[in-house]
Amino acid sequence: MMDGGSSKGHPVLDDPRYRSARRGETWAVFLAILLAFALFHLVISRLIWSEIPLQTDTGIWAYFAARMLEGATLYLDLWESKPPGIFWTFSAAEWLFGVGSDWALVWLDALVTVAVCGMTYLAARRVAGAGMALFAVCLLSVVMSHRVLADWGDNLEKFVVFFEMTASWLVVGSARARSASLRWLFAGLCCGLAAVFKQTGILLLVILVAGLAFDWRALGGPRRGRASVLLLAGAAVPWVVVLGWLVSNGTMGGFWRQVIVHDVQRAASPELERARLLEPEHWAGVGRHLLLAGVLLGPALAALILRAGEKARSAAAAKAPRQSALPAIDVYFVYAILATLVFVLAPHGYGHYLLHAAPPAAVLLAWLASSRPSFSERPIVCAICLAGMLIGLWQLGDHFEFLLQPRCDARRAYKAIRERNDRLVDVVRDASTRDQSVLLWPADHAVNYYARRRTPLEMCQAIDIFRGRVRLLDPPLDVVVQRLMEDPPDVIVDWSPVAVERRVPGDPASPPELLTPAGGYSLAEDPNPNHAHVEGRLLAPLKSWLRKNYGAQSRVDDLCTVYYRGKPWRDWREYLLPPARARTPGPRPRSP
C-alpha cells in the first residue's frame, strides 16, 4: 500500500537522467515555439512589406534590371556604383516573374534571409550545440527582417553575408576533413561571389588570407601555401566571368570609374563623406542602430569579454605555444568586429550595413550560451549579456508595433507613400505611351519601373541632386544637364513641392507669389544663375532650355505638374492659380 505522506521521492522522478530528459523536452518545446514564431515573423514581415513601394535602392536596382532585359548596358547606359551581382539577380527574377511588379522581389528577400539563417546555423554548430545555435538563429531572423535595419529588404549585405557564412562554414573548424582542399576552393568561390554583390564582400577573404598567413589553428588542413592558392583561385572564378562580361560589353572603363574609383573618392574625400565622421549626428545614428541589433550585439559583447578573460588567464598560467593560436570561435570574433567597424566608420552609416555583422554575432551568442560553466560563473559577463538582450528586446518594440498595428505612424506613412506612388504611376501612364521616355523630377526610379517607362536620368546618384548632396555627383551636374538636353524626355512629371500664396494673405487682389523648395531645383521656379544654392545655379541652364522646348503644363491636384515636349510654355500663374487648375492631366498632347 502506497504511503502518500512518505518523505521518500519517487525513484524514477529523482533519477538525474529523468530530470535531464524532462529539461531537454522543455527546451525542445521552447525551441519549437521560437522557430514557429520566427517563421511567422518572416512571412508576416514580407506581407506587410508588399504594401510598401520599392525604396530608393531597390527601385533603382529593379529599374536597371528591367532596362538590362530591354538591352541597356550596365556601366554604359546605366550609371551605377555597385558590382553587377544584384542586377543579374533582379534581372533573373524579373525575367521569370515579370517586370513592373515587386512581389517576386519581396519574396526573394525572404528566400535570401532563410538562406542566411540556415548557413549561420551550420556555422554556429561548429562552436555550439544544436539548441543554442537554433536559438541564436531565431533571434537573427528577427534582426534580418527589422523594419529599420532591413527596410524593404533585398539588402546587398544579405547576399554578401550568405556567401561569407557559407565560406566560413566550409573551412573554419573543419579544414582537417578529407575534403579540405575542395573546401578551400569552394570557400574562395563563395568569397568571390560575395564581392560580386558589394565591395565590402572582400572582408572574409581578407580575414582568411590573414589567418593562413599567421597559421591560425582554426584553418588547418592543407599546407598554407596550397590553401592560399586554392582560396584565391576560387575567389578569382566569379571575377573572371565578370571581367569577361565587361570586356564583351566594352564597359571595363565605366566599371573601373563607377564601382572602384568613384566609391574610393567619395569615401576618402574630406569634403564629401569622410567629413561626416566628425559630426555628432553620425555617432548618434550609429548608437541608435547598434541598440536596434542589441539582442545579438549585446551577447556578442559579453562573449568577447568572456573570451578575452579566458585568453588572458590561459596566457598567464599555461604559457601555451604561440603557433596556431586562434581557434574557430576567434575567427568569428574577428569577423564580427570588422563587419561592425565597416558600419561604424561608413560615413552615412545606414542601418542595413549592420546586417553584415549580425550573423557572426549570432554565432558568438550561440557559443556564449554553450560556454557553461565558464559563462554562468562570471556574473559580470552574465549581466552584460542579459542587459544587452533586454535592451535589444525593448528596442524591438517599435518593430513589432509596426507589424501588428496597422494604424501605427510608420505604417500610415508608408501607406501615404504607396498612395502617392500609385497616383504618380497613373499620371505617368496617362501622360505617355509605352515607347516614350518620362523624367520624374525629383528622380524616382521605382515609379518609372512600375509604370514601365524609361527615364533619361539613368544614374543611381540622381536622387542626390534633390538631397543637398550635389557634390557627390559623378559626372557633375553640368554634365548631367547636358546629357538630358541630348536625350530629352518626351514627358516631364515634376512632383517637387510647389504652392501659391498671396503677398497679403486673405487679399485676393494682392499679387500671387510662387513658393518652391529652397534648394532651387523646382522646374516652376525661374532660372537664376545667381541662386543662393549651388543646385539652383547649376540647374539654371536646364530651366532655360525647358522653357524653349517644353510646355502645355497641366497640374494634377496637389501632386505634380506634367510638362510635354514641343508644346508652348505656360507661366505658372496659368496652371497653379486656383481658377485655372486642372484635376486630371486631360487629353494627352502627343510629342512630335
C-alpha positions in Angstrom: 0.0 0.0 0.0 1.4 3.4 -1.0 2.2 5.9 1.7 1.1 9.3 0.4 2.8 11.0 3.3 6.2 9.4 2.8 9.1 11.7 2.5 11.0 9.5 0.1 11.0 10.6 -3.5 9.9 8.6 -6.4 12.9 6.5 -7.7 12.2 7.4 -11.3 11.4 11.0 -10.8 14.5 11.5 -8.7 16.7 9.9 -11.3 19.1 12.6 -12.7 18.8 11.1 -16.1 15.0 11.6 -16.0 15.2 15.2 -14.8 17.7 15.9 -17.6 15.4 14.3 -20.1 12.5 16.5 -18.9 14.6 19.6 -19.1 15.6 18.6 -22.6 11.9 18.1 -23.6 11.0 21.5 -22.2 13.9 23.1 -24.1 12.8 21.4 -27.3 9.3 22.7 -26.9 10.6 26.2 -26.3 12.8 26.0 -29.4 9.9 24.6 -31.5 7.7 27.6 -30.4 10.6 30.0 -31.1 11.1 28.5 -34.5 7.4 28.7 -35.3 7.4 32.4 -34.2 10.5 33.1 -36.4 8.8 31.6 -39.5 5.6 33.5 -38.7 7.6 36.7 -38.3 9.4 36.1 -41.6 6.1 35.7 -43.5 4.1 38.5 -41.9 7.1 40.9 -42.4 7.0 40.2 -46.2 3.2 40.5 -46.4 3.5 44.0 -44.8 6.5 44.9 -47.0 4.4 44.1 -50.0 2.2 47.0 -49.1 5.2 49.3 -49.3 6.6 50.5 -52.6 10.2 49.9 -53.7 12.6 52.1 -51.8 15.4 54.2 -53.3 18.0 51.4 -53.8 15.6 48.6 -54.6 13.8 50.9 -57.0 17.0 51.7 -58.8 18.0 48.0 -59.0 14.6 46.9 -60.2 14.5 49.6 -62.9 18.1 49.0 -64.1 17.4 45.2 -64.2 14.3 45.8 -66.3 16.3 48.1 -68.7 19.0 45.4 -68.9 16.4 43.0 -70.1 15.5 45.5 -72.8 19.1 45.7 -73.9 20.6 48.6 -71.9 24.2 48.1 -70.8 25.2 48.4 -67.2 28.1 50.9 -66.6 27.5 52.4 -70.1 23.8 53.3 -70.5 23.1 52.8 -66.7 25.4 54.7 -64.2 25.8 52.5 -61.1 28.4 52.3 -58.3 27.6 48.7 -57.3 29.1 45.4 -58.8 26.8 43.6 -61.1 25.6 40.8 -58.8 22.4 42.4 -57.6 21.4 43.5 -61.2 21.9 40.0 -62.6 19.8 38.6 -59.7 17.0 41.1 -60.1 17.1 40.6 -63.9 16.6 36.9 -63.4 13.7 37.4 -61.0 12.0 39.9 -63.4 12.6 37.6 -66.4 11.0 34.7 -64.5 8.1 36.6 -62.9 7.6 39.7 -64.9 8.6 43.4 -65.0 6.7 46.1 -63.2 5.7 44.2 -60.1 7.5 43.9 -56.8 6.0 40.7 -55.3 8.8 38.4 -56.6 11.4 40.8 -55.2 9.8 40.8 -51.8 9.8 37.0 -51.6 13.3 36.9 -53.0 14.4 38.7 -49.8 12.5 36.0 -47.7 14.4 33.3 -49.6 17.8 35.0 -49.0 17.0 35.6 -45.3 16.2 31.9 -44.8 19.4 31.0 -46.6 21.5 33.3 -44.4 19.9 31.9 -41.2 20.4 28.4 -42.5 24.1 28.9 -43.1 24.5 30.7 -39.8 23.0 27.7 -38.0 25.5 25.4 -39.7 28.4 27.7 -38.8 27.2 28.0 -35.2 27.2 24.3 -34.9 31.0 24.4 -35.3 31.2 26.1 -31.9 27.9 25.4 -30.1 25.2 22.8 -29.6 22.2 22.4 -31.8 19.7 24.0 -29.4 21.8 27.2 -28.8 22.6 27.5 -32.5 18.8 27.4 -33.3 18.0 29.9 -30.5 20.6 32.3 -31.9 19.4 31.9 -35.4 15.8 32.6 -34.5 16.9 35.9 -33.0 18.9 36.6 -36.1 15.9 36.1 -38.3 14.2 39.0 -36.5 17.1 41.3 -36.9 17.4 40.4 -40.6 13.8 41.5 -41.0 13.8 44.6 -38.9 11.8 47.4 -40.4 14.7 49.9 -39.9 17.8 47.7 -40.4 16.4 45.8 -43.3 14.0 48.5 -44.6 12.3 46.9 -47.6 14.7 44.0 -47.9 16.9 42.6 -50.6 19.9 44.4 -48.9 23.2 43.7 -50.5 24.6 42.8 -47.1 22.3 39.7 -47.0 23.7 38.4 -50.3 27.2 39.1 -49.1 26.9 37.5 -45.7 25.2 34.4 -47.2 28.2 33.7 -49.3 30.6 34.6 -46.5 28.9 32.5 -43.9 28.9 29.6 -46.4 32.7 30.1 -46.9 33.3 30.2 -43.1 31.3 27.0 -42.6 33.4 25.3 -45.3 36.8 26.0 -43.7 36.6 27.3 -40.2 36.9 24.4 -37.7 36.5 21.7 -40.4 39.5 22.1 -42.6 41.2 18.9 -41.5 38.5 16.9 -43.2 39.4 14.7 -46.1 37.9 17.2 -48.5 39.9 20.1 -47.1 41.4 21.1 -50.4 38.0 21.1 -52.1 36.5 23.1 -49.2 39.1 25.8 -49.6 38.4 26.0 -53.3 34.7 26.4 -52.8 35.2 28.8 -49.9 37.2 31.0 -52.3 34.4 30.8 -54.8 31.9 32.0 -52.2 34.2 34.9 -51.2 34.4 35.9 -54.8 30.6 35.8 -55.2 30.2 37.9 -52.1 32.4 40.6 -53.7 30.3 40.5 -56.9 27.4 41.9 -54.9 29.2 44.6 -52.9 32.7 45.9 -52.4 32.7 45.0 -48.7 32.3 41.4 -49.8 36.1 41.0 -49.7 36.0 41.2 -45.9 36.0 37.5 -45.1 38.5 36.8 -47.9 40.9 39.2 -46.2 40.4 37.5 -42.9 41.0 34.0 -44.3 44.2 35.1 -46.1 45.4 36.7 -42.9 44.6 33.5 -41.0 46.6 31.4 -43.4 49.5 33.9 -43.2 49.5 33.6 -39.4 48.8 29.9 -39.3 45.6 30.0 -37.2 44.7 26.7 -35.7 41.1 27.0 -36.9 42.3 27.0 -40.5 44.2 23.7 -40.6 44.0 21.2 -43.4 46.2 21.5 -46.5 49.5 23.3 -46.2 49.2 27.1 -46.0 50.6 27.7 -49.5 48.3 25.2 -51.1 45.3 26.5 -49.2 46.1 30.1 -50.1 46.3 29.2 -53.8 43.0 27.3 -53.7 41.3 30.1 -51.8 42.4 32.8 -54.2 41.8 30.6 -57.3 38.2 30.0 -56.2 37.7 33.8 -55.5 39.0 34.6 -58.9 36.5 32.4 -60.8 33.4 34.7 -60.5 35.6 37.7 -61.4 36.9 36.0 -64.5 33.3 35.8 -65.5 32.6 39.4 -64.6 35.7 40.7 -66.4 34.8 38.7 -69.5 31.3 40.2 -69.4 32.7 43.7 -69.0 35.2 43.3 -71.9 32.5 41.9 -74.2 30.2 44.9 -73.4 33.0 47.4 -73.7 32.4 48.7 -70.2 35.6 48.0 -68.4 36.4 51.7 -68.2 32.9 52.5 -66.9 33.1 49.8 -64.3 36.5 51.0 -63.0 35.4 54.6 -62.8 32.0 53.9 -61.3 32.5 51.0 -59.0 36.1 51.4 -57.9 37.4 55.0 -58.3 34.1 56.8 -57.5 33.4 54.9 -54.3 37.0 55.3 -53.1 37.0 59.0 -53.8 33.6 59.5 -52.2 34.6 57.7 -49.0 38.0 59.3 -48.7 37.3 62.9 -49.7 37.2 65.3 -46.6 34.7 67.5 -48.5 32.2 64.7 -49.1 31.6 61.7 -46.9 34.6 61.4 -44.6 33.8 64.7 -43.0 30.6 63.1 -41.6 32.8 61.1 -39.2 33.4 64.3 -37.3 29.7 65.2 -36.9 27.9 64.2 -33.7 24.7 63.2 -35.5 26.7 60.4 -37.3 27.7 58.9 -34.0 24.2 59.3 -32.5 22.9 57.4 -35.5 25.5 54.7 -35.0 24.4 54.3 -31.4 20.7 54.1 -32.2 21.3 51.4 -34.8 23.6 49.4 -32.6 20.8 49.3 -30.0 18.3 48.0 -32.6 20.5 45.0 -33.0 21.3 44.8 -29.3 19.6 41.4 -29.0 22.6 40.0 -30.8 25.3 42.6 -30.3 24.8 42.7 -26.5 25.5 38.9 -26.0 28.3 39.2 -28.6 30.0 41.9 -26.5 29.6 39.7 -23.4 31.1 36.8 -25.4 34.1 39.0 -26.3 34.7 39.9 -22.7 34.4 36.2 -21.7 36.8 35.1 -24.4 39.3 37.9 -23.6 39.3 36.8 -20.0 39.9 33.2 -20.9 42.8 34.0 -23.2 44.4 36.3 -20.5 44.2 33.6 -17.9 45.5 31.0 -20.3 48.4 33.1 -21.3 49.3 33.8 -17.7 49.0 30.3 -16.4 49.8 27.8 -19.1 52.2 29.7 -21.4 50.8 27.8 -24.3 52.8 27.6 -27.6 52.3 30.6 -29.9 51.8 28.8 -33.1 48.2 28.4 -34.5 46.9 30.4 -31.6 43.4 31.2 -33.0 40.6 28.6 -32.6 37.4 28.5 -34.6 35.4 30.9 -32.4 38.1 33.6 -32.6 37.7 33.7 -36.3 34.1 34.8 -35.8 35.1 37.3 -33.2 37.4 38.9 -35.8 34.7 38.7 -38.5 32.0 40.3 -36.2 34.3 43.1 -35.0 35.5 44.1 -38.5 32.0 43.9 -40.0 30.7 46.1 -37.2 33.5 48.6 -37.8 32.5 48.8 -41.5 29.1 50.0 -40.3 30.5 52.3 -37.6 33.0 54.0 -40.0 30.8 54.2 -43.0 30.1 58.0 -43.4 26.4 57.5 -44.0 26.1 54.5 -41.6 22.8 53.2 -43.0 21.3 50.6 -40.7 21.4 47.8 -43.4 25.2 48.0 -43.2 24.9 46.4 -39.8 23.3 43.3 -41.3 26.8 42.2 -42.3 27.8 41.8 -38.6 24.5 40.2 -37.4 25.2 36.5 -38.5 28.7 36.3 -36.9 27.3 38.0 -33.8 24.6 35.2 -33.7 27.4 32.6 -33.8 29.1 34.3 -30.8 25.7 34.3 -29.0 25.4 30.6 -29.6 29.0 30.0 -28.4 28.4 32.1 -25.3 25.2 30.3 -24.4 27.0 26.9 -24.8 30.0 28.0 -22.7 28.8 26.7 -19.4 30.0 26.7 -16.6 32.6 29.4 -17.6 29.8 31.7 -18.7 27.4 31.1 -15.8 30.2 31.5 -13.2 31.0 35.1 -14.3 28.3 37.5 -13.1 29.7 40.5 -15.0 29.5 38.6 -18.3 26.1 37.3 -17.5 24.9 40.8 -16.6 26.2 42.3 -19.8 24.6 39.6 -21.9 21.3 39.9 -20.1 21.3 43.7 -20.2 22.2 43.6 -23.9 19.4 41.2 -24.7 16.8 43.1 -22.7 17.7 46.4 -24.3 17.6 44.8 -27.7 14.2 43.3 -27.0 13.0 46.6 -25.7 14.2 48.3 -28.9 12.3 45.7 -31.0 9.0 47.0 -29.5 8.7 49.6 -32.3 9.3 46.9 -34.9 6.6 44.7 -33.5 4.2 47.6 -33.3 4.9 48.2 -37.0 4.0 44.6 -37.7 0.9 44.3 -35.5 -0.6 47.8 -35.5 -1.9 48.8 -39.0 -2.5 52.4 -37.7 0.9 53.0 -36.3 2.7 56.1 -37.5 5.2 54.2 -39.7 2.5 52.1 -41.4 0.4 55.1 -42.1 3.5 57.0 -43.5 4.3 54.0 -45.8 0.6 53.9 -46.9 0.8 57.5 -47.8 3.9 56.9 -49.9 2.3 53.9 -51.6 -0.8 56.0 -52.5 1.4 58.8 -53.8 3.5 56.4 -55.9 0.3 54.8 -57.3 -1.0 58.2 -58.3 2.3 59.1 -59.9 2.3 55.8 -61.8 -1.2 56.6 -63.1 -0.2 60.1 -64.1 2.9 58.8 -66.0 0.9 56.1 -67.8 -1.9 58.5 -68.7 0.6 61.2 -69.9 2.8 59.0 -72.1 2.8 55.9 -74.3 4.9 52.8 -73.7 7.6 53.9 -76.2 8.0 57.4 -74.7 10.5 58.4 -72.0 9.3 60.1 -68.9 11.5 62.1 -66.5 10.4 62.1 -62.8 11.6 65.2 -61.1 12.8 64.5 -58.4 14.1 61.3 -59.8 12.1 58.2 -58.6 13.2 55.1 -60.5 10.6 53.0 -58.7 7.8 54.9 -60.3 9.4 54.5 -63.7 9.8 50.8 -63.0 6.1 50.4 -62.0 4.9 52.5 -64.9 7.3 50.7 -67.3 8.6 54.0 -68.8 12.2 54.8 -69.5 13.9 57.8 -67.9 16.8 59.6 -69.4 18.2 60.2 -65.9 19.6 56.6 -65.7 22.1 57.0 -62.8 21.9 55.8 -59.3 23.0 59.1 -57.9 20.2 61.1 -59.4 18.4 61.5 -56.1 21.5 63.3 -54.7 20.5 66.3 -56.8 17.5 66.8 -54.6 19.1 65.9 -51.2 21.7 68.6 -50.9 24.5 66.2 -52.0 25.1 67.5 -55.5 28.8 67.4 -54.8 28.6 63.6 -54.8 27.6 63.5 -58.4 30.0 61.9 -60.9 29.6 63.0 -63.7 29.0 66.5 -62.2 25.6 68.2 -62.5 26.5 70.3 -65.5 27.4 67.2 -67.5 24.2 65.5 -66.3 22.2 68.5 -67.6 24.0 68.4 -70.9 23.1 64.7 -71.3 19.4 65.4 -70.5 19.4 68.0 -73.3 21.0 65.4 -75.7 18.4 62.8 -74.7 15.3 64.8 -74.0 12.4 63.1 -72.3 9.0 63.1 -74.0 7.2 64.0 -70.8 8.4 65.5 -67.5 6.5 64.9 -64.3 7.6 67.4 -61.7 6.4 66.4 -58.3 8.6 68.7 -56.2 6.6 70.8 -53.7 5.1 74.0 -55.0 2.4 76.3 -53.8 1.0 79.8 -54.4 0.2 82.4 -51.7 -1.0 86.0 -51.9 1.6 88.5 -50.9 -1.0 89.9 -48.5 -2.8 86.8 -47.0 -6.5 86.9 -47.5 -6.4 89.7 -50.1 -7.5 88.2 -53.5 -6.2 91.4 -55.2 -2.8 91.0 -53.8 -0.1 89.7 -56.3 0.4 85.9 -56.1 3.8 84.5 -55.1 5.3 81.2 -56.0 6.6 79.1 -53.1 9.2 76.4 -54.0 11.9 74.4 -52.1 14.9 76.5 -51.1 17.3 74.2 -53.0 16.4 75.8 -56.3 15.5 72.5 -58.1 11.8 73.2 -58.8 11.2 73.5 -62.6 8.5 76.1 -62.0 11.0 78.5 -60.5 12.6 80.9 -62.9 16.2 80.2 -64.0 18.6 82.1 -61.7 22.4 81.8 -62.4 23.0 83.7 -59.1 20.8 81.4 -56.9 21.8 81.1 -53.3 22.2 77.3 -53.6 24.6 75.6 -55.9 21.8 73.4 -57.3 19.8 76.4 -58.3 22.8 77.9 -60.1 23.8 74.7 -61.9 20.2 74.0 -62.9 19.6 77.4 -64.4 20.7 76.3 -68.0 18.3 73.3 -67.8 15.4 75.6 -66.8 16.1 78.0 -69.6 16.3 75.1 -72.1 13.0 73.6 -70.7 11.2 76.9 -71.4 12.2 76.8 -75.0 11.3 73.1 -75.6 8.5 72.1 -73.2 5.1 73.5 -72.2 1.4 72.8 -72.0 1.8 72.3 -68.3 -1.0 70.6 -66.5 -1.4 70.5 -62.8 -2.7 67.2 -61.3 -4.3 68.1 -58.0 -1.6 68.9 -55.4 0.5 66.0 -56.7 2.6 67.1 -59.7 2.9 69.1 -62.8 3.1 67.5 -66.3 5.3 69.0 -69.0 5.1 68.0 -72.7 7.9 68.3 -75.2 7.3 70.5 -78.2 4.4 72.5 -76.6 4.3 76.2 -75.8 5.4 77.2 -72.3 2.8 78.3 -69.8 3.6 80.7 -66.9 3.0 79.2 -63.5 0.1 81.6 -62.9 -1.8 79.9 -65.7 -1.9 76.5 -64.1 -1.2 77.0 -60.4 -3.8 79.7 -59.5 -7.0 78.0 -58.3 -9.4 79.0 -61.1 -7.1 77.6 -63.8 -6.0 74.3 -62.1 -7.0 71.0 -63.7 -7.7 67.9 -61.7 -6.6 65.5 -64.3 -4.0 65.5 -67.0 -6.7 65.8 -69.6 -6.2 65.0 -73.3 -2.6 63.9 -73.8 -0.7 66.2 -76.2 1.4 64.0 -78.4 5.1 64.6 -78.8 6.3 65.3 -82.3 
